[in-house]
Structure formats: structure tokens, C-alpha cells
């Protein structure tokens, strides 16, 4: 698992915003398209709920990138500029954090 403080210190983004997001078991837009986005990280703080995300189109449990409980996913070499869609394995996961930066 990534060391979040070190990653943020070296992100290169001049403005990083943190948002708590509720993820449900229906695909939803997690972050709107942003042509200036240069940092994107997703943290799943739930104990049992798994989340799946996919840039641009609807996320499912079979086509999305999986983030297990307690994991942090950082886009390191490529940061998508389009919308990010997300779905969860449980009905309501209120412990998901989006870290998004522009610079």
C-alpha cells in the first residue's frame, strides 16, 4: 500500500482537494471530466466493501479496477482527464476518499 503523505508531497499538483464520496452498488459518476487534472488517488477505507472504478464509461464488478478494503489507488504515470465512474460491492460505502489535483 502506498505511503499517502509521501505521495502527496511529491505529487506536483498545486491544488489537491479531498472529498468523501458515498459509493453504492449502482455505477455512478465519481469525478467529472477535468482537463486540468494532474493528480488522482482513490482510497477505500471500508472494512469489507470493495469498490471498482473505470474511466469514461459505466463501472461494473467485471470491467472496473478493483480497490479492496483499506487500499489506496494512485494514477502514477497516466492521469485520466475524462470522468471517473465507480461502483461498490455493498449498498452504501461512505468511507471512500477522492484526492484530486490540478496544477
C-alpha positions as CSV (number, residue, x, y, z in Angstrom):
1,X,0.0,0.0,0.0
2,X,1.3,3.5,-0.9
3,X,2.5,5.9,1.7
4,X,0.0,8.6,1.2
5,X,1.9,11.6,2.8
6,X,5.0,10.9,0.7
7,X,2.9,10.6,-2.5
8,X,1.2,13.9,-1.7
9,X,4.4,15.7,-1.0
10,X,5.7,14.7,-4.4
11,X,2.5,14.9,-6.4
12,X,3.4,18.0,-8.4
13,X,-0.2,19.3,-8.2
14,X,-0.5,22.8,-6.9
15,X,-4.0,22.2,-5.6
16,X,-5.1,18.9,-4.2
17,X,-8.7,18.6,-3.0
18,X,-10.0,15.7,-0.8
19,X,-13.6,14.6,-1.0
20,X,-15.6,12.0,0.9
21,X,-17.8,10.1,-1.5
22,X,-20.7,7.6,-0.9
23,X,-20.4,4.7,-3.3
24,X,-23.4,2.4,-3.9
25,X,-23.9,-0.8,-5.7
26,X,-25.0,1.1,-8.9
27,X,-22.5,2.7,-11.2
28,X,-22.2,6.4,-10.8
29,X,-20.0,9.3,-11.8
30,X,-17.4,9.7,-9.2
31,X,-15.4,12.6,-10.6
32,X,-16.4,14.8,-13.6
33,X,-14.1,15.3,-16.6
34,X,-11.3,17.7,-15.8
35,X,-8.8,18.7,-18.5
36,X,-6.5,20.2,-15.8
37,X,-6.4,17.1,-13.6
38,X,-2.8,16.0,-13.0
39,X,-3.2,14.0,-9.8
40,X,-5.8,11.4,-8.9
41,X,-5.9,9.0,-6.0
42,X,-8.8,6.9,-4.6
43,X,-8.8,5.5,-1.0
44,X,-11.3,2.8,0.1
45,X,-11.5,3.0,3.9
46,X,-14.3,0.5,4.3
47,X,-13.7,-2.7,6.3
48,X,-15.4,-5.1,3.9
49,X,-16.8,-3.2,0.9
50,X,-14.9,-3.4,-2.4
51,X,-15.0,-0.6,-5.0
52,X,-14.4,-0.7,-8.7
53,X,-13.7,2.3,-10.9
54,X,-13.5,2.9,-14.6
55,X,-12.6,6.0,-16.6
56,X,-15.3,7.4,-19.0
57,X,-17.9,4.6,-19.1
58,X,-20.0,2.8,-16.5
59,X,-18.1,0.7,-14.0
60,X,-19.0,-2.9,-13.1
61,X,-17.5,-5.6,-10.9
62,X,-16.2,-7.3,-14.1
63,X,-14.8,-4.3,-16.0
64,X,-13.6,-1.9,-13.3
65,X,-10.3,-1.7,-11.5
66,X,-10.8,-3.2,-8.0
67,X,-9.8,-1.4,-4.8
68,X,-10.0,-3.7,-1.8
69,X,-10.9,-2.5,1.7
70,X,-8.1,-0.4,3.1
71,X,-6.3,0.1,-0.2
72,X,-5.3,3.3,-2.0
73,X,-5.0,3.6,-5.8
74,X,-2.8,6.3,-7.3
75,X,-2.6,7.1,-11.0
76,X,1.1,7.4,-11.3
77,X,2.1,7.6,-14.9
78,X,-1.2,8.4,-16.6
79,X,-3.9,10.6,-15.1
80,X,-7.3,10.3,-16.9
81,X,-8.9,13.6,-17.9
82,X,-12.3,12.2,-18.5
83,X,-15.0,11.3,-16.0
84,X,-14.4,8.5,-13.5
85,X,-17.2,6.1,-12.7
86,X,-17.4,3.9,-9.7
87,X,-19.5,1.1,-8.2
88,X,-19.3,-0.8,-4.9
89,X,-19.9,-4.3,-3.7
90,X,-22.2,-3.1,-0.9
91,X,-25.3,-0.9,-0.9
92,X,-23.6,2.1,0.8
93,X,-19.9,2.7,1.3
94,X,-19.5,6.1,2.9
95,X,-15.7,5.6,3.5
96,X,-14.3,6.4,0.1
97,X,-12.0,9.4,-0.4
98,X,-11.1,11.0,-3.7
99,X,-7.8,13.0,-3.8
100,X,-7.8,15.1,-7.0
101,X,-5.3,17.8,-8.0
102,X,-4.8,20.3,-10.7
103,X,-1.8,22.4,-11.4
